[in-house]
Amino acid sequence: GCFECLPNPINLRRPKKLRCAYKELVRLSQESRFSVNEVEALYELFKKLSCSIVDDGFIHKEELQLALFQTSQGENLFLDRVFDLFDEKRNGVIAFEEFIHALNVFHPCAPMEEKIDFVFKLYDLRQTGFIEREEVKQMVIAILMESEMKLSDDLLEQILDKTFADVDADRDGRINKEEWKDFVIQHPSLLRNMTLPYLKDISTVFPSFVFNTVVENA
Amino acid sequence: QPVAMNAFELISMSKGLNLGNLFDE
C-alpha cells in the first residue's frame, strides 16, 4: 500500500503510524453510518487517493481533482466547493476523519435533509445563508466551461429567470434554505449526486481491506 | 432546449459533483 512507500524527505506531514488504530476506527464508525469494516475499506480508498500526488496521509485538492477529472490541472468551481466542505478544519487538506464525515452524508441511508443541507451549503458560494442570483450565474458559467458548451448572455439570463421563478417563492431575489428544500423535494433528481450506492457495501468495492484489517467480523 | 432547463439541473451535471468517480478502479 501507499503508506509503506519509501520515506520522502520533503514530506513533512507524513503520519508516523502506517495504519489506522483500532480505537480510531471504532470512533469513526460510531460517528457515522459505516461499520468498522466499512471504515477500514474506506481507509483503503483514502490511502489510494491521499498518495496519488503527495504521499503524506492527507488528500490535497489536486489529488481529489485527479481522481474526479483524471487531471490535476485547471480550475473547477464545483471541485473547490466540494473540497471546502470536506475540509472541516479549513486547513487546506482532507484528513481521514473529515473524509468519513463527508462521505457519511452520501450514504444511501443518510436522511434526505442532510443531503439537502449539504447541497445548499455547496451552492451558497459566499456562505451568506442564501443562494443568490450571482452565485447561480457563476455556477452556470462554470458548468458551461466544464462541458465546453456555449450559451448567449440572453439565454443565460432566461435560464436564471426561470430558475428564480421556479425556486424563489417569496420573490426576494435570493433562495433561502426553506425555498431550496421545497424545490428539491419536488425535484429529487437534483440530489442524485448526493447518494453513492458504493457506500452501501463499500467493503466489496475495496476488498483489500481484508488484508489490512485489525478487526474480524466487526 | 437549454432555456427550458432550471439552472440547478444543469449544475448538477458537473463532474466535480460526481463523487462516484472516486470509486473507479
Contacts between the chains, C-beta under 8 A, distances in Angstrom:
chain1	res1	chain2	res2	distance
A	45	B	22	6.8
A	45	B	23	7.1
A	49	B	22	6.8
A	67	B	21	6.4
A	67	B	22	5.2
A	68	B	15	6.0
A	68	B	16	6.1
A	68	B	18	7.1
A	68	B	19	7.3
A	68	B	21	5.0
A	68	B	22	7.0
A	69	B	15	6.1
A	69	B	16	7.5
A	76	B	14	7.7
A	76	B	15	7.8
A	76	B	16	4.6
A	77	B	16	7.3
A	78	B	11	7.8
A	78	B	14	4.3
A	78	B	15	7.8
A	78	B	16	3.1
A	78	B	17	5.0
A	79	B	16	4.0
A	81	B	16	7.8
A	82	B	16	6.2
A	82	B	17	6.6
A	82	B	19	7.3
A	103	B	19	8.0
A	106	B	19	6.4
A	122	B	17	7.6
A	123	B	8	7.7
A	123	B	11	7.3
A	136	B	7	5.0
A	136	B	8	7.8
A	136	B	11	7.8
A	139	B	7	7.2
A	139	B	11	4.8
A	140	B	7	5.1
A	140	B	10	5.9
A	140	B	11	6.6
A	142	B	14	7.4
A	143	B	10	5.3
A	143	B	11	5.4
A	143	B	13	6.5
A	143	B	14	5.3
A	144	B	10	8.0
A	146	B	14	5.9
A	146	B	15	6.4
A	146	B	16	7.1
A	147	B	13	7.2
A	151	B	2	6.1
A	155	B	2	6.0
A	155	B	3	5.8
A	158	B	3	4.8
A	159	B	2	6.4
A	159	B	3	6.2
A	159	B	5	6.3
A	159	B	6	7.7
A	159	B	7	5.3
A	159	B	10	7.3
A	160	B	7	6.2
A	162	B	3	7.0
A	162	B	4	7.7
A	162	B	5	7.7
A	162	B	6	6.3
A	162	B	7	7.8
A	163	B	6	5.1
A	163	B	7	4.1
A	163	B	8	6.6
A	166	B	6	5.4
A	167	B	6	7.6
A	167	B	8	7.6
A	183	B	8	7.8
A	187	B	6	7.6
A	187	B	8	7.8
A	187	B	9	7.9
A	189	B	9	7.7
A	189	B	12	7.6
A	190	B	8	5.4
A	190	B	9	6.9
A	190	B	12	5.3
A	192	B	12	6.8
A	193	B	12	6.0
A	193	B	17	4.6
A	193	B	18	5.6
A	193	B	19	7.0
A	193	B	20	7.9
A	196	B	19	6.0
A	196	B	20	5.8
A	196	B	23	7.2
A	198	B	20	7.0
A	198	B	23	4.5
A	205	B	23	5.7
